Amino acid sequence: MAGKLNQLEQETLLKIAREALIKSAQAQNLLEITLDDLPKSLQVKGASFVTLTKNGHLRGCIGTLEAYQPLALDVQEHAVAAAQQDPRFPSVRFEEVDQIKIEISVLTPKIPLVYEVPEELPGKICPKIDGVVLQDGFRKATFLPQVWDQLEDPEAFLSHLCAKMGAPSNLWQKKLLSVYTYQVQEFHE
C-alpha cells in the first residue's frame, strides 16, 4: 500500500467486491476487470482482506498478507473466497447477499518485530494500530487491527492468536515466535 486510497478508489474497490459477491452467490462467472480503466493505485500489486458481516456478525473473511497481484484483482478474488471458501461458514447464498455488508482492509507490507524475551512481546505491539502475524514453524495466523475492538488486552490478543494458529494459547509466553506487524486502511459499505 503505497499511499492512502481516496474516496473514489475505495468506492471502486467496494463495487468490485459487491459485484464479485453477487456473481459468486449466483454461481456465475465474474466480470472481467479491465485494469487500464482503473486508477493506477488499483493496478499496482496490493494485499487485502475482505470481511463479510451479516447483522453485525462475521460471515466470512479471507485475504492475503503478501501483495502478489493488482489490488483490484486481489479484492475481487478475496470477496469470492470470503463468500464461498471460508471454512468457518457455509457458502453465501444469493438470498443473503442484500443482508451482507462488505469491509475491505488494504495492508501495508508486514515487518518483523524483534524482541528478546516473551514478556516483552505484549509491550511491543500497538493496540488498535497493528495487525499481528504469529508464526511457529509451519503454523501461522493473523489478526487484523480491527480485532483489537474485541480483544483490547495485548495478552488476550496474543493468546487468542496462538489458539487461532492451532497452538496452545500460552505458547507466546513459553518461547520466542516469529512475529510480524502491519497496518491497514479499512473502509466499508
Secondary structure, DSSP 8 states (H G I E B T S, - for coil): --S---HHHHHHHHHHHHHHHHHHHTT-------GGGS-HHHHSB-EEEEEEEETTEEEEEEE-SS--SBHHHHHHHHHHHHHHT-TTS----GGGGGGEEEEEEEE---EE---SSGGGHHHHS-TTT-EEEEEETTEEEEE-GGGGGT--SHHHHHHHHHHHTTS-TTHHHHS--EEEEE-EEEEE-
